[in-house]
Amino acid sequence: MRCPFCGNVDTQVKDSRPAEDHVAIRRRRSCPACGGRFTTYERVQLRDLVVIKSSGKREEFDRDKLERSIRISMQKRPVEPERIDQMISGIVRRLESMGETDIPSKGIGAIVMEALARIDTVAYVRFASVYKNFQAADDFEDFVGQLRPPETDL
């Protein structure tokens, strides 16, 4: 592992332990050249995933991009960071276990929406506003109206 401070390629692992509910290994490393200390995470990757965008463009799946979009929708919500990490790991495992290497971006969005709906409705609506490309306040109103149970006259 290359040192992020000086670029030395010969770094040493000082400590390893499970992280993120045992789906990753957290390694504390140090660099003998500059004395810098840093942490790396090692995850199992079942297969290389390719995202097929709506435009037909293909790009490599990026877990960090998925995580950023979910964390933006969860900003200032009363959900523990560990729960968010577990949700992200679960989404990635689900994508990897689908048996396909090419995954449409719409499919990824639908899986994220499903997971967010179970955890936090505000984050669900925030993510939906980007995923479904809301253009006006009416779009929000229609979407939130679908979340509410129908009113019954008594």
Secondary structure, DSSP 8 states (H G I E B T S, - for coil): ---TTT--S--EEEEEEEETTTTEEEEEEE-TTT--EEEEEEE---S--EEE-TTS-EEE--HHHHHHHHHHHTTT-S--HHHHHHHHHHHHHHHHTTS-SEEEHHHHHHHHHHHHHHH-HHHHHHHHHHHTT--SHHHHHHHHHHHS------
